[in-house]
Amino acid sequence: MKRIAGWTLASPATLLVLLGLVAPVAATIYTTFGTPGGPFSTYQAFFASGFRRTVLLRTINVSLIVTVIALVIGFITAYVVSRAPGWLKSILIVAAVFPLLTGVVVRSFAWLIILGKNGILNSTLINLGIITEPLQMLYTQGSVIVAMVYLFVPLMVLTLVGVLEAIPDDLIQASASLGANSWATFTQVILPLAVPGLIVGAVLVFTGSFTSYATPQLLGGEQVMMMGTLMYQQAMVTFDWVSASTIAAIMVVITIAIVALMNAAARRLNPMTV
């Protein structure tokens, strides 16, 4: 009876998720199999195109690089924040998440001002005599990576702070008293216990980077097109909704596969991770 009551209470929320999330995704994927050329013709056409394969590989590459950099920066920042005194910890958390108070488009436009040919960075380098002519920083893969790291590091910090705070100081002190150096304590005590937070943060950053549209569009343009901008182009410029649905389906499958690989890696690093 308790189980039936639980399912009854959860059924409205479950129905809402099915109607609002699962059904639209399923309908989008379903449209890709109803073309006259056969159920997999749209996917064959996608992977037969060298340009689209390049966009896909670039998107995966950029997303993985952003995830790794955000993991390193976020972990270091979160560890410092978690070990700070109470009053300082609050200030550091506010400083870390402050960028989230502004929109993605606004933050991306800020990088246009910083990285432009007449921007802050080029002007500073010229005034210091390091360079004589402005560097081409915008509309490169590097500019997209830098902006995405800036966008997603706060999410990584928020995810890891709570995990690192939950690690008792007694474990670290016991490791040191048993003769472990700082590196051994980090790799054998802190890192395994932080794996759940690392995986959650990595999933958030990777999925956000992989599906991003505004930042690649503003800072990458046509030269650094990614899957989000390609899907928008197919749907809103050429009005090829089947191709756009195919791109969306491929993105869903790849995202699920990457998340599964991250979970497998987490279980290897920490067998207690679910």
Steps between C-alpha positions, in 0.01 A plus 500: 500500500784740580656434159167561326453820697849612404438439131166680526666807650778494243275442198411869434867602493589193293225579250620860478856387425377253238285760326739792532835329447488142376218541246654800313841331482342174382293686239812683377692175461201326342486754215852401393387146414204595280685630195439351152861388470472251784508507880873576525546710187526826693775360722685363198479842336630666816807278535562504125556875519860589581394844623248360748746238626749780558242701694414196713863417579575866574205518739608186687860622511410846631257357757757254634770770522262735681400221738860411588604863554188571705567189710853613585415865569174414676659235721781729613261787563247281682772349720624845602143613569415186701804548728447873553359646827126555518491874420758471223325194356180698447687777320685252279182315405328827406805599293507159328133501402474872425528443120181292516307816588535622142369333186702284264465749216623788717804301614577399143481861385744589778752264341443673165622821665796326664620295201419735211772648280447833677409327822648520847746212462643606164527864614684394814746280311570777248551761775743266677695454178444123492334513159498761223174403328171373647468125520203314352342365818133506409337237280750236606461177690708645783261790555204261519682279751604793721147643507341161573743431783406837648132412464511154657768516772248649750278192452798275568593697812147484639487126437834425665488728802237292679680174420837625623346652812360156588850345511595490872824671597570196719553287186758741363677524834494121541653459156780738589560330835537165319783640292318598180632806323275769353479329158412162651235660719351673198497196271396239758271694734370829359462411132308170545259667742450791261422278199118533529525878489753487217272282291194719560699813419654342191159395371359851553794667328520254210128507422495878530799537270380239252158662459614863525379740234549865600871486586616309189282720281634828641866404550544228238272605219504301180869421540449298819152360446379251759204267517273750673559766236471243221166379633373859525614566145320193367179578690472879476699594187446216253182374673617142465333364811586137425871579487467705818323208670775266384764726653300516824467119510874456446572749778269312738667166425852638538412676825357178646809306387740753656304498827513119505878509445539752782298278733717201405813703572352605834439139600862417420632791706257444785316164518252655744381745235158410360 
